[in-house]
Each structure stands twice: as structure tokens, then as C-alpha cells.
Amino acid sequence: MGKIIAICISDVRGIQKHPVDEVVLEPECGITTDAHRGNWHRQVSLLSAGKIEEFNQRGAGVTPGAFGENLVVEGFDFRNLPVGTRFTNGDVVLEMTQIGKECHTHCQIYQKMGECIMPKEGVFAKVIQGGRLHAGDELTAELPHAGRPLTAAVLTLSDKGARGERKDESGPLIAARLEEEGYEVVETLILPDERKRLETELIRLCDGRQVNLILTTGGTGFSERDQTPEATMAVATRNAPGIAEAIRAYSMQFTNRAMLSRGASVIRNQSLIINLPGSTKAVKESMDAVLPALKHGLEILKGTAGECGRK
């Protein structure tokens, strides 16, 4: 059980939030009076009151809203709760969607203290059911249930696609196929063929959003700009080469050029990352090759299924 110590909002982005007594929350929106409202996964930001207190004991001297947080809550260590945790009060239901965030600019708090706790300790949620919240209200937490769909993200690597000069066909094809298989596709992105940018997004999706499966398409060939496998290997905590090998072996039935694909397959913590080629034909073949076995592997990775040998 947690207690809301403060509720904070801002009228425009880029300024410190200020405390209010109550707010109205709506699905596909967030807090109706907050500048960060919108139909995205970071509708409401939350921060543990204990983390702010610890920071202030070191001389920060901050008040509620200084970190851009909407809800300051006592009783939860948000950083140690999994994505998918739900917080409820009456009719209001929030679902945690991301842990932490990348700090693009160093705020005044960082300039003073040399760090800021929101990028590490803050979490974000979307509104599942709307209603009113008041300062002093209690929140209950419910961990994700075992039957929750596996989550997935799709990243298309294409310089022309990122510039809007080429229509992305492989990304939507992958997303549609995943949804047909029962996955919840939480993000689709088109990125330029830039290694560091891809590494950043993979880390965010694995660590912050805790996505179960990430499929990339493109950037696996011999061109100097093809850096998808290098970025994927750079963020890995463990290798899972059999998946990439199976894709190449399956596609070799149709073209011997399949051997030229450098796609990798790895694990980062509890997320599986698989590189697919860029063409729609190769994408279809790749998904045919590996999708039937993936769910079992992902359940093992999550710790909800046991290993099983062949008999």
C-alpha cells in the first residue's frame, strides 16, 4: 500500500511542476491539466518519496515537482517493481510502462548535485481507467499477472526511411505478424543506420520498457552503413546465436544469398533481440523460421516456463 504525498503538474513543458490538490485522469490522455498529457506510454510520472528524502539529506533541497514528477508516493520503491505493475485507487488504474529515462539536458539539480534521481528512480505509467486522484489518496499495487501477453517492439533501420524518402513496409509487416501471434506490440520505430542511436534505443527498450522481444529489420548486409549486428552485440548480456543461424539456414532453401546476412540474435537481461533482413520477402521467411519456437524461449527467459529436452 502506498500513499500519494503530492500531485504536481505544469501548464507548459520545460518548467518545474507545482503541487495541486487533485487531478482528473483520462485514458489515452493522462492528467488532463498537465502539459505532458497525450496518447503515449509516458502519461503519468511517479517518484518514490523516500528517494527524494534521501536526495535532500545530501543537500539537494528540492520540493515536490522539481524532478518533473506528477505523483510523489510514499511506500513504494518504484525502481524495483516490474513494468506492467498496476496501481489503483477507486476507479483509477495506472499501468507502469517504463523505468527511468534518458537525460538529454542537465537540469539545475544536476548542476548542483552532479546527478539527478529521476532518470534512474522515476517511472512512467499510462492511464487504464480514469477518475480523480487527490493528495493523500492511497494506492495499491498489483504485479503483472502470469497470463499477460508477451510484449514486442519493432525497429526499422533505414536512412531513407528515417528521412521519409522510402515507405517502410517490413516494419508494419513484422508488427502485424506479431499481433496475429498474440504479442502486444508496444513500440514501432524507424531509425537511421546509426550504431549509437540504435544502441541507445535497444537499451531503453530492454531496461526501461522491459520489452520481451525486439525485432529489428534492415542494416544486416555488407554495406559500411549496415551496423545493426554490431549495435546488437554491443548491448548484449548473453549470446543466443541459434536463432540467427536458423534464419539463415531456412532462407538458404530459397536463395544462397541468405549466407550474406550478418544478422545477430542476443539476450539483454530478460529481453530477446533478433535482427531480421530488410526485404519483406526475407522478413516473411525469417519469421516463418523462428516464430513457432520463440514463445517457449521467451517464457523460459521470463522464468515462467521450464527447460524441456527432446524425447
C-alpha positions as CSV (number, residue, x, y, z in Angstrom):
1,M,0.0,0.0,0.0
2,G,1.3,3.4,-0.9
3,K,0.2,7.0,-0.2
4,I,0.2,10.0,-2.6
5,I,2.2,12.7,-0.8
6,A,2.0,15.2,-3.6
7,I,0.4,15.7,-7.0
8,C,2.3,18.0,-9.4
9,I,1.5,19.4,-12.8
10,S,2.8,22.1,-15.2
11,D,1.0,24.2,-17.7
12,V,3.8,24.0,-20.3
13,R,6.7,21.7,-20.9
14,G,10.2,22.7,-19.7
15,I,9.2,24.3,-16.4
16,Q,9.1,22.9,-12.9
17,K,5.8,21.3,-11.9
18,H,3.8,22.7,-9.0
19,P,1.6,20.9,-6.4
20,V,-2.2,20.8,-6.7
21,D,-4.8,19.2,-4.5
22,E,-6.4,17.0,-7.1
23,V,-6.3,16.0,-10.8
24,V,-8.5,14.2,-13.3
25,L,-7.0,11.4,-15.3
26,E,-8.3,10.0,-18.6
27,P,-7.3,7.0,-20.7
28,E,-5.3,7.9,-23.9
29,C,-4.6,11.3,-22.3
30,G,-3.2,11.2,-18.8
31,I,-3.6,14.0,-16.4
32,T,-5.9,16.4,-18.2
33,T,-4.3,19.6,-16.9
34,D,-0.7,18.5,-17.3
35,A,1.5,19.6,-20.3
36,H,2.8,16.1,-20.8
37,R,-0.6,14.6,-21.4
38,G,-1.1,12.7,-24.6
39,N,-1.7,9.3,-26.2
40,W,1.6,7.7,-25.4
41,H,3.2,5.5,-22.8
42,R,4.6,8.2,-20.6
43,Q,1.3,9.8,-19.5
44,V,2.0,10.0,-15.7
45,S,5.4,10.1,-14.0
46,L,5.9,8.7,-10.5
47,L,8.7,9.1,-8.0
48,S,9.2,7.5,-4.5
49,A,9.0,9.9,-1.6
50,G,11.8,8.0,0.1
51,K,14.2,8.6,-2.8
52,I,13.5,12.4,-2.7
53,E,14.1,12.4,1.1
54,E,17.4,10.6,0.7
55,F,18.5,13.1,-2.0
56,N,17.5,16.0,0.1
57,Q,19.6,14.6,3.0
58,R,22.6,15.0,0.8
59,G,21.8,18.7,0.4
60,A,19.6,18.9,-2.7
61,G,16.8,20.9,-1.1
62,V,14.2,20.1,-3.7
63,T,10.4,20.3,-3.3
64,P,7.7,18.2,-5.0
65,G,7.6,18.7,-8.7
66,A,11.3,19.6,-9.1
67,F,12.1,16.5,-11.0
68,G,9.1,16.8,-13.3
69,E,7.2,14.0,-11.5
70,N,3.4,14.0,-11.3
71,L,3.0,11.8,-8.3
72,V,5.2,11.6,-5.2
73,V,4.3,8.4,-3.5
74,E,5.3,7.0,-0.1
75,G,5.5,3.3,0.5
76,F,6.8,2.0,-2.9
77,D,10.3,1.6,-4.3
78,F,9.2,2.0,-7.9
79,R,12.7,1.2,-9.3
80,N,12.3,-2.4,-8.1
81,L,8.8,-3.0,-9.5
82,P,8.4,-4.6,-12.9
83,V,6.9,-2.9,-15.9
84,G,3.2,-3.9,-16.1
85,T,2.6,-3.3,-12.4
86,R,-0.8,-1.7,-11.9
87,F,-1.6,1.0,-9.3
88,T,-5.2,1.5,-8.3
89,N,-7.3,3.9,-6.2
90,G,-11.1,3.6,-6.6
91,D,-11.8,3.7,-10.3
92,V,-8.4,4.9,-11.3
93,V,-6.0,2.3,-12.7
94,L,-2.4,3.2,-13.8
95,E,-0.1,0.7,-15.5
96,M,3.7,1.2,-15.3
97,T,5.2,1.3,-18.8
98,Q,8.8,2.4,-18.3
99,I,11.5,2.6,-15.7
100,G,13.8,5.7,-15.8
101,K,14.5,7.8,-18.8
102,E,17.5,9.2,-20.7
103,C,18.6,12.7,-19.5
104,H,19.1,14.8,-22.6
105,T,19.9,18.0,-20.8
106,H,21.5,18.5,-17.4
107,C,19.0,20.4,-15.2
108,Q,19.7,22.8,-12.3
109,I,19.5,19.9,-9.9
110,Y,22.2,18.0,-11.8
111,Q,24.4,21.2,-12.0
112,K,24.2,21.5,-8.2
113,M,24.4,17.8,-7.2
114,G,26.3,16.2,-10.1
115,E,23.3,13.8,-10.7
116,C,19.5,13.7,-10.8
117,I,17.5,10.8,-9.5
118,M,14.6,11.0,-11.9
119,P,16.5,9.3,-14.8
120,K,17.3,6.3,-12.5
121,E,14.5,6.2,-10.0
122,G,11.5,7.7,-11.7
123,V,8.9,5.6,-13.5
124,F,6.2,6.2,-16.0
125,A,2.6,4.9,-16.4
126,K,-0.4,5.1,-18.7
127,V,-4.0,5.5,-17.6
128,I,-6.0,2.3,-18.0
129,Q,-9.1,3.6,-16.2
130,G,-9.7,7.3,-15.4
131,G,-11.1,9.2,-12.5
132,R,-9.9,11.6,-9.8
133,L,-6.8,11.5,-7.6
134,H,-6.2,13.6,-4.5
135,A,-3.2,14.3,-2.5
136,G,-3.4,11.9,0.5
137,D,-5.1,9.1,-1.5
138,E,-3.8,5.6,-1.1
139,L,-2.6,3.4,-4.0
140,T,-2.5,-0.4,-4.1
141,A,0.0,-2.2,-6.4
142,E,-0.7,-5.4,-8.3
143,L,2.2,-7.2,-10.0
144,P,1.7,-8.3,-13.7
145,H,-0.4,-11.4,-14.0
146,A,1.1,-14.6,-15.5
147,G,-1.3,-14.5,-18.4
148,R,-0.2,-11.1,-19.6
149,P,0.7,-11.1,-23.3
150,L,4.3,-11.1,-24.3
151,T,5.4,-7.6,-25.4
152,A,7.3,-6.7,-28.5
153,A,8.9,-3.8,-30.3
154,V,9.9,-3.4,-34.0
155,L,12.8,-1.2,-35.2
156,T,13.3,-0.5,-38.8
157,L,16.9,0.6,-39.8
158,S,16.9,2.7,-42.9
159,D,18.5,6.1,-43.7
160,K,15.9,6.8,-46.4
161,G,13.0,5.6,-44.3
162,A,14.1,7.8,-41.4
163,R,14.2,10.8,-43.7
164,G,10.7,10.0,-45.1
165,E,12.1,9.2,-48.6
166,R,11.1,5.5,-48.5
167,K,7.9,3.8,-47.2
168,D,8.6,1.3,-44.5
169,E,7.0,-2.0,-45.5
170,S,8.9,-4.5,-43.4
171,G,8.3,-2.9,-40.1
172,P,4.4,-2.9,-40.4
173,L,4.6,-6.5,-41.7
174,I,6.5,-7.6,-38.7
175,A,4.2,-5.8,-36.3
176,A,1.1,-7.3,-37.9
177,R,2.5,-10.8,-37.8
178,L,3.4,-10.4,-34.1
179,E,-0.1,-9.2,-33.2
180,E,-1.5,-12.2,-35.1
181,E,0.6,-14.4,-32.9
182,G,-0.7,-12.8,-29.7
183,Y,2.1,-10.4,-28.9
184,E,1.4,-6.8,-27.7
185,V,3.5,-4.5,-29.9
186,V,4.3,-1.6,-27.6
187,E,6.5,0.4,-30.0
188,T,7.5,0.7,-33.6
189,L,10.3,3.0,-34.7
190,I,12.1,3.9,-37.9
191,L,15.8,4.8,-37.2
192,P,18.7,5.9,-39.5
193,D,21.6,3.4,-39.8
194,E,23.5,4.9,-36.9
195,R,25.0,2.5,-34.5
196,K,25.0,4.6,-31.3
197,R,21.3,5.7,-31.8
198,L,20.3,2.0,-32.2
199,E,22.3,1.0,-29.1
200,T,20.5,3.7,-27.1
201,E,17.1,2.6,-28.3
202,L,17.8,-1.1,-27.6
203,I,19.0,-0.3,-24.1
204,R,15.9,1.8,-23.4
205,L,13.5,-0.9,-24.7
206,C,15.2,-3.7,-22.8
207,D,16.0,-1.9,-19.5
208,G,13.4,0.8,-19.3
209,R,10.4,-0.7,-21.0
210,Q,11.4,-4.3,-20.3
211,V,10.1,-5.5,-23.7
212,N,10.2,-9.3,-24.1
213,L,11.0,-9.4,-27.8
214,I,12.7,-6.8,-30.0
215,L,12.8,-7.4,-33.8
216,T,15.0,-5.2,-36.0
217,T,14.8,-5.1,-39.8
218,G,17.5,-3.8,-42.0
219,G,21.2,-2.9,-41.6
220,T,22.4,-6.5,-41.7
221,G,24.2,-6.5,-45.0
222,F,27.8,-5.8,-46.2
223,S,27.4,-2.0,-46.7
224,E,29.6,0.2,-44.5
225,R,26.4,1.8,-43.1
226,D,25.0,-1.6,-42.1
227,Q,25.7,-1.6,-38.3
228,T,22.7,-3.4,-36.8
229,P,24.6,-6.5,-35.8
230,E,27.4,-4.5,-34.2
231,A,24.9,-2.4,-32.2
232,T,23.0,-5.5,-31.2
233,M,26.1,-7.4,-30.0
234,A,27.3,-4.3,-28.1
235,V,24.3,-4.2,-25.8
236,A,24.1,-8.0,-25.3
237,T,24.5,-9.6,-21.9
238,R,24.4,-13.1,-23.4
239,N,24.5,-14.6,-26.9
240,A,21.7,-16.6,-28.5
241,P,23.2,-17.5,-31.9
242,G,20.9,-20.4,-32.7
243,I,18.1,-18.1,-33.8
244,A,20.1,-16.2,-36.3
245,E,21.6,-19.4,-37.5
246,A,18.2,-20.9,-38.0
247,I,17.0,-17.9,-40.0
248,R,20.0,-18.2,-42.4
249,A,19.6,-22.0,-42.7
250,Y,15.9,-21.7,-43.5
251,S,16.4,-18.9,-46.0
252,M,19.1,-20.8,-47.8
253,Q,16.4,-23.0,-49.2
254,F,15.2,-20.1,-51.2
255,T,18.4,-18.2,-52.1
256,N,22.0,-18.8,-51.4
257,R,22.4,-15.0,-50.8
258,A,21.0,-15.7,-47.3
259,M,24.5,-16.5,-46.3
260,L,25.3,-12.8,-46.8
261,S,23.1,-11.7,-43.9
262,R,25.0,-10.8,-40.8
263,G,22.0,-10.7,-38.5
264,A,22.6,-11.5,-34.8
265,S,20.4,-12.8,-32.1
266,V,21.2,-12.0,-28.4
267,I,19.7,-11.6,-24.9
268,R,19.9,-8.4,-22.9
269,N,18.8,-9.2,-19.3
270,Q,15.3,-10.5,-19.9
271,S,14.8,-9.3,-23.4
272,L,15.5,-11.1,-26.7
273,I,16.8,-9.1,-29.6
274,I,16.7,-10.6,-33.2
275,N,18.0,-9.0,-36.3
276,L,15.9,-9.6,-39.5
277,P,16.9,-8.7,-43.0
278,G,15.4,-5.6,-44.7
279,S,13.3,-7.0,-47.5
280,T,9.7,-8.1,-47.0
281,K,10.3,-11.5,-48.6
282,A,13.3,-12.2,-46.3
283,V,11.3,-10.9,-43.3
284,K,8.4,-13.3,-44.0
285,E,10.9,-16.2,-44.4
286,S,12.7,-15.3,-41.2
287,M,9.5,-15.1,-39.1
288,D,8.3,-18.4,-40.5
289,A,11.6,-20.0,-39.4
290,V,11.6,-18.8,-35.8
291,L,8.2,-17.7,-34.6
292,P,6.9,-21.2,-33.7
293,A,9.7,-21.7,-31.1
294,L,10.1,-18.2,-29.8
295,K,7.3,-18.1,-27.2
296,H,8.7,-21.1,-25.3
297,G,12.1,-19.4,-25.2
298,L,10.7,-16.2,-24.0
299,E,8.8,-17.9,-21.3
300,I,12.0,-19.6,-20.1
301,L,13.7,-16.2,-20.2
302,K,10.9,-14.7,-18.1
303,G,11.1,-17.6,-15.6
304,T,7.6,-18.7,-16.3
305,A,8.4,-22.0,-18.1
306,G,10.9,-24.7,-17.5
307,E,13.5,-26.1,-19.9
308,C,12.4,-29.3,-21.7
309,G,14.6,-31.7,-23.6
310,R,13.7,-33.7,-26.7
311,K,12.5,-37.2,-26.1
